[in-house]
Amino acid sequence: MSPNHSDPSELSPEAQARMAELRHGIDAIDQELLATLNRRAALSLEVGRIKRDSRDIIFKPFREKELLTSLATANPGPLPEEHLRNIYREILSSSRRLQRPQTIVYLGPEGTFSYFAGVEYLGHSAEFQPKPTLHEVFQAVVAREAELGVIPLENSLQGTVGQSLDLFLQFEVHVQAEIYCKISHALLSTASQLADVNTVYSHPQALEQCSTWLRSHLPTARIVPAESTAAAGRRVLEEPNSAAIGHVRMGRMLGLTALARRIEDQPDNWTRFLVIGSLPAGAGNQDKTSILFTLPDKPGALAAVLNLLAREGINMKKLESRPFRGEKWKYVFFVDLECDVSRQEYQQVLADLRDNCHTLRILGSYPSGPYLDVSEG
């Protein structure tokens, strides 16, 4: 037996006595924690009773961010801040579930990066329901079959998920929150060695993010796009000598072997996800606002909007145009602003924007998102 894993019976009598004392202390604290958590749960149930007839969304991203920040600031240690935040995300998830059962839809099946982003941010107490397409995710939120949806918006290497932007044009949904997740890919298979793999399945973005690795390690393999990383994994279960690119935890869920890990071409690979709902997010000092607008067909129309934002000192974090469906050579602009346009001080700015735009839609004001590492598990 190694020195680092010695049998407790080998400890000195004094050390054994101290260990027993420490364990007794931990047991006592656990009982205190249990009582405290149940007191908190009782308050959450009371909040749920008060809100029973309300159509309000239970998820309050600003309130939750404010609480986590306050706890992290007050934390004297030695509990690491990351552990504190992880613990409280699950406490908040349980609190939401006690107030009202909460269904969250995402691009499935179970095991996609959207799934892991949602669970990491919203906790395990929520009811996660997969949808086969992003269109059905948006549709379920609008129809109120689900309270929230988790959608990928953009990747730090591959850029914007155009389909998500297009669906904002089709469905009247509101942005509640954002999440930045570090993405790492593994090659998953029922095969026992890399040399046996002749076909690789995955979502097109995942295939592109691993293209250099694939050319180097599997130059003769057939590369086949799939609807999602999880769909690729399930296909591999039925097809010998094939492999899927996806999350290593998805491989464990399906019983696949990780033949290679961290196969993405660039290690600093992040995806930004949005949490969407059928209603606007609750009040609070939000950090960002996303808007959609179209412009009159005249010279300088876009410059007028950009100059207006610059004049007001509003920082623009993202600007992207998409073809306006049904109208040739017309475009809609998706913009992230680093401010909360719902605040009173921005009402004149909003009025000026409406004067300069053909149409203007506020997608939502929300807190800036946490950076979560879901790359391993």
HUCORCOR-V810052 format. One record per residue. N is the residue number from 1. RES is the residue in one letter. PHI is phi in whole degrees, 0 to 359 (* if undefined). PSI is psi in whole degrees, -180 to 180 (* if undefined). D_LAST is the distance of its C-alpha to the last C-alpha in Angstrom with 1 decimal. Layout:
n:N res:RES phi:PHI psi:PSI d_last:D_LAST
n:N res:RES phi:PHI psi:PSI d_last:D_LAST
This chain:
n:1 res:M phi:* psi:137 d_last:27.8
n:2 res:S phi:289 psi:156 d_last:26.4
n:3 res:P phi:300 psi:-28 d_last:27.8
n:4 res:N phi:280 psi:-10 d_last:24.4
n:5 res:H phi:230 psi:49 d_last:24.1
n:6 res:S phi:288 psi:150 d_last:27.7
n:7 res:D phi:293 psi:134 d_last:29.0
n:8 res:P phi:304 psi:-27 d_last:29.8
n:9 res:S phi:293 psi:-17 d_last:33.3
n:10 res:E phi:278 psi:-9 d_last:33.8
n:11 res:L phi:291 psi:155 d_last:33.7
n:12 res:S phi:293 psi:158 d_last:37.0
n:13 res:P phi:304 psi:-38 d_last:38.6
n:14 res:E phi:294 psi:-42 d_last:38.2
n:15 res:A phi:293 psi:-39 d_last:34.4
n:16 res:Q phi:297 psi:-39 d_last:34.1
n:17 res:A phi:295 psi:-41 d_last:36.1
n:18 res:R phi:293 psi:-40 d_last:33.9
n:19 res:M phi:300 psi:-44 d_last:30.7
n:20 res:A phi:298 psi:-40 d_last:32.4
n:21 res:E phi:296 psi:-43 d_last:33.4
n:22 res:L phi:296 psi:-43 d_last:29.9
n:23 res:R phi:296 psi:-38 d_last:28.4
n:24 res:H phi:297 psi:-41 d_last:31.3
n:25 res:G phi:296 psi:-42 d_last:30.6
n:26 res:I phi:296 psi:-42 d_last:26.9
n:27 res:D phi:300 psi:-41 d_last:28.1
n:28 res:A phi:294 psi:-42 d_last:30.7
n:29 res:I phi:294 psi:-38 d_last:28.3
n:30 res:D phi:300 psi:-40 d_last:26.0
n:31 res:Q phi:295 psi:-38 d_last:29.2
n:32 res:E phi:295 psi:-43 d_last:30.0
n:33 res:L phi:298 psi:-42 d_last:26.5
n:34 res:L phi:299 psi:-45 d_last:27.0
n:35 res:A phi:295 psi:-41 d_last:30.4
n:36 res:T phi:294 psi:-43 d_last:29.4
n:37 res:L phi:297 psi:-37 d_last:26.5
n:38 res:N phi:288 psi:-34 d_last:29.1
n:39 res:R phi:296 psi:-41 d_last:31.6
n:40 res:R phi:295 psi:-41 d_last:29.2
n:41 res:A phi:297 psi:-38 d_last:28.5
n:42 res:A phi:297 psi:-40 d_last:32.3
n:43 res:L phi:294 psi:-39 d_last:32.8
n:44 res:S phi:297 psi:-41 d_last:30.2
n:45 res:L phi:298 psi:-39 d_last:32.1
n:46 res:E phi:294 psi:-41 d_last:35.3
n:47 res:V phi:301 psi:-43 d_last:34.0
n:48 res:G phi:299 psi:-39 d_last:33.0
n:49 res:R phi:295 psi:-40 d_last:36.6
n:50 res:I phi:294 psi:-37 d_last:38.1
n:51 res:K phi:271 psi:6 d_last:36.1
n:52 res:R phi:307 psi:-44 d_last:36.7
n:53 res:D phi:266 psi:6 d_last:39.2
n:54 res:S phi:274 psi:146 d_last:37.6
n:55 res:R phi:271 psi:2 d_last:36.1
n:56 res:D phi:298 psi:145 d_last:34.0
n:57 res:I phi:285 psi:133 d_last:30.2
n:58 res:I phi:293 psi:-37 d_last:28.4
n:59 res:F phi:293 psi:122 d_last:25.7
n:60 res:K phi:239 psi:85 d_last:27.1
n:61 res:P phi:299 psi:-38 d_last:24.9
n:62 res:F phi:292 psi:-45 d_last:27.4
n:63 res:R phi:301 psi:-42 d_last:28.0
n:64 res:E phi:291 psi:-41 d_last:24.3
n:65 res:K phi:296 psi:-42 d_last:23.9
n:66 res:E phi:299 psi:-42 d_last:27.1
n:67 res:L phi:295 psi:-48 d_last:26.0
n:68 res:L phi:298 psi:-41 d_last:22.7
n:69 res:T phi:295 psi:-42 d_last:24.7
n:70 res:S phi:297 psi:-44 d_last:27.4
n:71 res:L phi:294 psi:-41 d_last:25.2
n:72 res:A phi:296 psi:-39 d_last:23.5
n:73 res:T phi:293 psi:-38 d_last:27.0
n:74 res:A phi:277 psi:-12 d_last:28.5
n:75 res:N phi:292 psi:116 d_last:25.7
n:76 res:P phi:275 psi:-7 d_last:27.5
n:77 res:G phi:84 psi:174 d_last:24.6
n:78 res:P phi:278 psi:2 d_last:23.5
n:79 res:L phi:296 psi:120 d_last:20.6
n:80 res:P phi:298 psi:148 d_last:18.5
n:81 res:E phi:301 psi:-40 d_last:18.7
n:82 res:E phi:301 psi:-42 d_last:15.0
n:83 res:H phi:294 psi:-43 d_last:14.8
n:84 res:L phi:302 psi:-47 d_last:18.0
n:85 res:R phi:296 psi:-40 d_last:16.9
n:86 res:N phi:296 psi:-42 d_last:13.7
n:87 res:I phi:297 psi:-46 d_last:16.2
n:88 res:Y phi:286 psi:-27 d_last:18.8
n:89 res:R phi:298 psi:-39 d_last:16.9
n:90 res:E phi:287 psi:-36 d_last:16.6
n:91 res:I phi:297 psi:-45 d_last:20.2
n:92 res:L phi:295 psi:-37 d_last:21.4
n:93 res:S phi:298 psi:-44 d_last:19.7
n:94 res:S phi:296 psi:-41 d_last:21.6
n:95 res:S phi:299 psi:-43 d_last:24.7
n:96 res:R phi:297 psi:-42 d_last:24.7
n:97 res:R phi:295 psi:-37 d_last:24.4
n:98 res:L phi:292 psi:-34 d_last:27.3
n:99 res:Q phi:291 psi:-43 d_last:29.4
n:100 res:R phi:191 psi:134 d_last:29.0
n:101 res:P phi:305 psi:136 d_last:26.7
n:102 res:Q phi:234 psi:116 d_last:24.8
n:103 res:T phi:265 psi:132 d_last:23.9
n:104 res:I phi:236 psi:125 d_last:21.6
n:105 res:V phi:258 psi:153 d_last:21.9
n:106 res:Y phi:204 psi:164 d_last:19.8
n:107 res:L phi:290 psi:113 d_last:20.1
n:108 res:G phi:261 psi:-168 d_last:18.9
n:109 res:P phi:283 psi:-178 d_last:18.4
n:110 res:E phi:306 psi:133 d_last:15.2
n:111 res:G phi:114 psi:-4 d_last:12.1
n:112 res:T phi:286 psi:167 d_last:13.6
n:113 res:F phi:294 psi:-30 d_last:12.3
n:114 res:S phi:299 psi:-40 d_last:15.0
n:115 res:Y phi:297 psi:-50 d_last:13.5
n:116 res:F phi:293 psi:-35 d_last:10.1
n:117 res:A phi:297 psi:-44 d_last:12.3
n:118 res:G phi:296 psi:-46 d_last:14.6
n:119 res:V phi:295 psi:-42 d_last:12.5
n:120 res:E phi:296 psi:-38 d_last:11.0
n:121 res:Y phi:271 psi:-41 d_last:14.6
n:122 res:L phi:260 psi:-7 d_last:16.8
n:123 res:G phi:87 psi:166 d_last:14.9
n:124 res:H phi:278 psi:-10 d_last:14.7
n:125 res:S phi:280 psi:-16 d_last:18.5
n:126 res:A phi:286 psi:157 d_last:19.5
n:127 res:E phi:266 psi:107 d_last:20.6
n:128 res:F phi:266 psi:130 d_last:18.7
n:129 res:Q phi:234 psi:119 d_last:21.0
n:130 res:P phi:284 psi:149 d_last:20.5
n:131 res:K phi:234 psi:144 d_last:23.4
n:132 res:P phi:288 psi:-20 d_last:24.3
n:133 res:T phi:220 psi:158 d_last:25.5
n:134 res:L phi:296 psi:-35 d_last:25.3
n:135 res:H phi:304 psi:-43 d_last:29.0
n:136 res:E phi:287 psi:-26 d_last:28.3
n:137 res:V phi:296 psi:-52 d_last:25.7
n:138 res:F phi:300 psi:-44 d_last:28.5
n:139 res:Q phi:299 psi:-42 d_last:31.0
n:140 res:A phi:295 psi:-37 d_last:29.3
n:141 res:V phi:291 psi:-46 d_last:29.0
n:142 res:V phi:297 psi:-40 d_last:32.7
n:143 res:A phi:282 psi:-3 d_last:33.9
n:144 res:R phi:62 psi:28 d_last:32.1
n:145 res:E phi:286 psi:-23 d_last:30.4
n:146 res:A phi:224 psi:147 d_last:27.2
n:147 res:E phi:282 psi:-35 d_last:27.2
n:148 res:L phi:222 psi:158 d_last:24.6
n:149 res:G phi:227 psi:148 d_last:23.0
n:150 res:V phi:247 psi:122 d_last:20.0
n:151 res:I phi:229 psi:144 d_last:21.1
n:152 res:P phi:282 psi:135 d_last:20.2
n:153 res:L phi:251 psi:-45 d_last:23.1
n:154 res:E phi:202 psi:155 d_last:22.6
n:155 res:N phi:242 psi:143 d_last:20.6
n:156 res:S phi:295 psi:-21 d_last:21.4
n:157 res:L phi:255 psi:-39 d_last:22.4
n:158 res:Q phi:257 psi:-5 d_last:23.8
n:159 res:G phi:84 psi:-158 d_last:25.4
n:160 res:T phi:285 psi:143 d_last:26.1
n:161 res:V phi:277 psi:97 d_last:25.2
n:162 res:G phi:304 psi:-35 d_last:28.9
n:163 res:Q phi:297 psi:-37 d_last:28.6
n:164 res:S phi:297 psi:-44 d_last:27.1
n:165 res:L phi:297 psi:-42 d_last:30.0
n:166 res:D phi:298 psi:-37 d_last:32.5
n:167 res:L phi:288 psi:-26 d_last:31.3
n:168 res:F phi:296 psi:-28 d_last:32.0
n:169 res:L phi:286 psi:-29 d_last:35.6
n:170 res:Q phi:271 psi:-29 d_last:35.8
n:171 res:F phi:237 psi:139 d_last:34.3
n:172 res:E phi:274 psi:80 d_last:35.2
n:173 res:V phi:244 psi:167 d_last:31.8
n:174 res:H phi:233 psi:139 d_last:30.9
n:175 res:V phi:283 psi:126 d_last:27.9
n:176 res:Q phi:261 psi:-36 d_last:26.5
n:177 res:A phi:195 psi:168 d_last:23.6
n:178 res:E phi:229 psi:155 d_last:21.5
n:179 res:I phi:222 psi:134 d_last:17.8
n:180 res:Y phi:254 psi:122 d_last:16.8
n:181 res:C phi:239 psi:131 d_last:13.2
n:182 res:K phi:285 psi:131 d_last:12.2
n:183 res:I phi:249 psi:131 d_last:11.7
n:184 res:S phi:226 psi:138 d_last:10.6
n:185 res:H phi:253 psi:147 d_last:11.9
n:186 res:A phi:234 psi:153 d_last:11.8
n:187 res:L phi:265 psi:116 d_last:15.0
n:188 res:L phi:245 psi:136 d_last:14.6
n:189 res:S phi:200 psi:164 d_last:17.7
n:190 res:T phi:271 psi:-12 d_last:19.6
n:191 res:A phi:290 psi:158 d_last:21.6
n:192 res:S phi:265 psi:-16 d_last:21.3
n:193 res:Q phi:212 psi:156 d_last:22.1
n:194 res:L phi:300 psi:-36 d_last:22.1
n:195 res:A phi:297 psi:-20 d_last:25.9
n:196 res:D phi:278 psi:-12 d_last:26.0
n:197 res:V phi:278 psi:124 d_last:24.3
n:198 res:N phi:241 psi:-7 d_last:27.1
n:199 res:T phi:218 psi:138 d_last:25.5
n:200 res:V phi:235 psi:128 d_last:22.5
n:201 res:Y phi:247 psi:145 d_last:21.6
n:202 res:S phi:182 psi:175 d_last:19.7
n:203 res:H phi:296 psi:145 d_last:20.5
n:204 res:P phi:306 psi:-38 d_last:23.1
n:205 res:Q phi:294 psi:-41 d_last:21.2
n:206 res:A phi:295 psi:-40 d_last:18.3
n:207 res:L phi:298 psi:-42 d_last:21.1
n:208 res:E phi:293 psi:-39 d_last:22.9
n:209 res:Q phi:291 psi:-18 d_last:20.0
n:210 res:C phi:244 psi:17 d_last:19.7
n:211 res:S phi:298 psi:-41 d_last:23.5
n:212 res:T phi:296 psi:-44 d_last:24.4
n:213 res:W phi:299 psi:-43 d_last:21.8
n:214 res:L phi:297 psi:-43 d_last:23.1
n:215 res:R phi:297 psi:-34 d_last:26.7
n:216 res:S phi:280 psi:-40 d_last:26.2
n:217 res:H phi:257 psi:-24 d_last:24.3
n:218 res:L phi:225 psi:62 d_last:25.4
n:219 res:P phi:295 psi:-24 d_last:28.7
n:220 res:T phi:258 psi:-3 d_last:30.4
n:221 res:A phi:289 psi:146 d_last:27.6
n:222 res:R phi:281 psi:130 d_last:28.4
n:223 res:I phi:255 psi:120 d_last:26.2
n:224 res:V phi:233 psi:121 d_last:26.2
n:225 res:P phi:292 psi:149 d_last:24.9
n:226 res:A phi:229 psi:167 d_last:23.3
n:227 res:E phi:295 psi:-31 d_last:23.2
n:228 res:S phi:200 psi:168 d_last:19.4
n:229 res:T phi:295 psi:-38 d_last:16.4
n:230 res:A phi:290 psi:-38 d_last:15.9
n:231 res:A phi:298 psi:-38 d_last:19.6
n:232 res:A phi:298 psi:-43 d_last:19.4
n:233 res:G phi:299 psi:-41 d_last:17.0
n:234 res:R phi:291 psi:-32 d_last:19.4
n:235 res:R phi:293 psi:-38 d_last:22.3
n:236 res:V phi:297 psi:-32 d_last:21.0
n:237 res:L phi:301 psi:-29 d_last:21.1
n:238 res:E phi:260 psi:-2 d_last:24.8
n:239 res:E phi:229 psi:104 d_last:25.6
n:240 res:P phi:301 psi:153 d_last:25.7
n:241 res:N phi:63 psi:23 d_last:25.2
n:242 res:S phi:244 psi:167 d_last:23.2
n:243 res:A phi:214 psi:158 d_last:19.7
n:244 res:A phi:237 psi:149 d_last:17.5
n:245 res:I phi:260 psi:126 d_last:15.6
n:246 res:G phi:186 psi:-169 d_last:12.6
n:247 res:H phi:288 psi:140 d_last:8.9
n:248 res:V phi:298 psi:-31 d_last:7.2
n:249 res:R phi:291 psi:-31 d_last:6.0
n:250 res:M phi:297 psi:-40 d_last:9.7
n:251 res:G phi:301 psi:-42 d_last:10.7
n:252 res:R phi:295 psi:-40 d_last:9.6
n:253 res:M phi:300 psi:-37 d_last:11.4
n:254 res:L phi:264 psi:-6 d_last:14.4
n:255 res:G phi:78 psi:27 d_last:14.6
n:256 res:L phi:266 psi:152 d_last:14.6
n:257 res:T phi:269 psi:136 d_last:14.3
n:258 res:A phi:275 psi:101 d_last:12.6
n:259 res:L phi:286 psi:-26 d_last:15.9
n:260 res:A phi:205 psi:146 d_last:14.8
n:261 res:R phi:240 psi:160 d_last:11.9
n:262 res:R phi:50 psi:55 d_last:12.5
n:263 res:I phi:265 psi:3 d_last:15.7
n:264 res:E phi:295 psi:147 d_last:16.6
n:265 res:D phi:291 psi:-33 d_last:20.0
n:266 res:Q phi:241 psi:126 d_last:19.5
n:267 res:P phi:290 psi:-28 d_last:16.5
n:268 res:D phi:270 psi:73 d_last:17.3
n:269 res:N phi:247 psi:110 d_last:16.4
n:270 res:W phi:237 psi:145 d_last:16.3
n:271 res:T phi:239 psi:136 d_last:17.1
n:272 res:R phi:263 psi:123 d_last:19.2
n:273 res:F phi:251 psi:150 d_last:19.1
n:274 res:L phi:245 psi:144 d_last:22.0
n:275 res:V phi:259 psi:123 d_last:22.3
n:276 res:I phi:246 psi:152 d_last:25.8
n:277 res:G phi:218 psi:172 d_last:28.2
n:278 res:S phi:277 psi:-13 d_last:31.8
n:279 res:L phi:237 psi:159 d_last:33.2
n:280 res:P phi:297 psi:155 d_last:33.1
n:281 res:A phi:295 psi:157 d_last:30.7
n:282 res:G phi:293 psi:167 d_last:32.4
n:283 res:A phi:294 psi:156 d_last:34.5
n:284 res:G phi:158 psi:167 d_last:33.2
n:285 res:N phi:279 psi:81 d_last:33.4
n:286 res:Q phi:287 psi:156 d_last:31.1
n:287 res:D phi:265 psi:-29 d_last:30.1
n:288 res:K phi:223 psi:158 d_last:30.2
n:289 res:T phi:223 psi:136 d_last:32.2
n:290 res:S phi:251 psi:135 d_last:31.8
n:291 res:I phi:227 psi:156 d_last:35.1
n:292 res:L phi:239 psi:137 d_last:36.6
n:293 res:F phi:212 psi:155 d_last:40.1
n:294 res:T phi:243 psi:161 d_last:42.8
n:295 res:L phi:238 psi:151 d_last:45.8
n:296 res:P phi:295 psi:150 d_last:49.5
n:297 res:D phi:278 psi:80 d_last:50.7
n:298 res:K phi:207 psi:154 d_last:52.5
n:299 res:P phi:300 psi:140 d_last:52.3
n:300 res:G phi:79 psi:8 d_last:50.2
n:301 res:A phi:296 psi:-46 d_last:48.4
n:302 res:L phi:291 psi:-40 d_last:44.9
n:303 res:A phi:300 psi:-37 d_last:46.3
n:304 res:A phi:298 psi:-41 d_last:47.8
n:305 res:V phi:293 psi:-46 d_last:44.5
n:306 res:L phi:296 psi:-40 d_last:42.8
n:307 res:N phi:294 psi:-36 d_last:45.8
n:308 res:L phi:297 psi:-46 d_last:45.7
n:309 res:L phi:296 psi:-41 d_last:42.1
n:310 res:A phi:296 psi:-41 d_last:43.0
n:311 res:R phi:299 psi:-36 d_last:46.1
n:312 res:E phi:273 psi:0 d_last:44.2
n:313 res:G phi:71 psi:28 d_last:41.7
n:314 res:I phi:266 psi:121 d_last:38.8
n:315 res:N phi:280 psi:132 d_last:36.0
n:316 res:M phi:260 psi:119 d_last:34.7
n:317 res:K phi:269 psi:-22 d_last:31.0
n:318 res:K phi:205 psi:138 d_last:31.1
n:319 res:L phi:220 psi:121 d_last:34.0
n:320 res:E phi:217 psi:140 d_last:33.7
n:321 res:S phi:252 psi:147 d_last:36.4
n:322 res:R phi:227 psi:146 d_last:36.1
n:323 res:P phi:301 psi:137 d_last:39.0
n:324 res:F phi:275 psi:108 d_last:40.6
n:325 res:R phi:301 psi:135 d_last:40.7
n:326 res:G phi:93 psi:-9 d_last:44.3
n:327 res:E phi:226 psi:113 d_last:45.9
n:328 res:K phi:294 psi:137 d_last:46.4
n:329 res:W phi:62 psi:25 d_last:45.8
n:330 res:K phi:249 psi:147 d_last:44.6
n:331 res:Y phi:228 psi:150 d_last:41.3
n:332 res:V phi:246 psi:143 d_last:39.1
n:333 res:F phi:250 psi:131 d_last:37.3
n:334 res:F phi:254 psi:126 d_last:33.9
n:335 res:V phi:226 psi:137 d_last:33.7
n:336 res:D phi:256 psi:127 d_last:31.4
n:337 res:L phi:248 psi:141 d_last:33.6
n:338 res:E phi:270 psi:64 d_last:32.6
n:339 res:C phi:192 psi:171 d_last:34.6
n:340 res:D phi:252 psi:98 d_last:35.1
n:341 res:V phi:288 psi:-8 d_last:38.0
n:342 res:S phi:283 psi:-13 d_last:38.5
n:343 res:R phi:288 psi:152 d_last:40.0
n:344 res:Q phi:302 psi:-35 d_last:43.8
n:345 res:E phi:294 psi:-16 d_last:44.2
n:346 res:Y phi:256 psi:7 d_last:42.9
n:347 res:Q phi:296 psi:-37 d_last:45.1
n:348 res:Q phi:290 psi:-36 d_last:47.7
n:349 res:V phi:299 psi:-44 d_last:45.1
n:350 res:L phi:299 psi:-43 d_last:44.0
n:351 res:A phi:299 psi:-42 d_last:47.6
n:352 res:D phi:294 psi:-38 d_last:48.2
n:353 res:L phi:297 psi:-43 d_last:45.2
n:354 res:R phi:297 psi:-35 d_last:46.5
n:355 res:D phi:293 psi:-31 d_last:49.9
n:356 res:N phi:267 psi:-14 d_last:48.5
n:357 res:C phi:255 psi:153 d_last:46.2
n:358 res:H phi:287 psi:-46 d_last:47.3
n:359 res:T phi:222 psi:151 d_last:44.5
n:360 res:L phi:218 psi:129 d_last:41.8
n:361 res:R phi:229 psi:128 d_last:38.9
n:362 res:I phi:273 psi:114 d_last:36.6
n:363 res:L phi:283 psi:-29 d_last:33.1
n:364 res:G phi:155 psi:152 d_last:31.9
n:365 res:S phi:249 psi:139 d_last:31.6
n:366 res:Y phi:202 psi:162 d_last:28.3
n:367 res:P phi:288 psi:148 d_last:26.4
n:368 res:S phi:297 psi:141 d_last:24.6
n:369 res:G phi:278 psi:157 d_last:20.9
n:370 res:P phi:284 psi:159 d_last:18.1
n:371 res:Y phi:258 psi:112 d_last:15.9
n:372 res:L phi:246 psi:137 d_last:12.2
n:373 res:D phi:264 psi:102 d_last:9.4
n:374 res:V phi:253 psi:19 d_last:7.1
n:375 res:S phi:287 psi:-27 d_last:7.0
n:376 res:E phi:228 psi:172 d_last:3.8
n:377 res:G phi:195 psi:* d_last:0.0
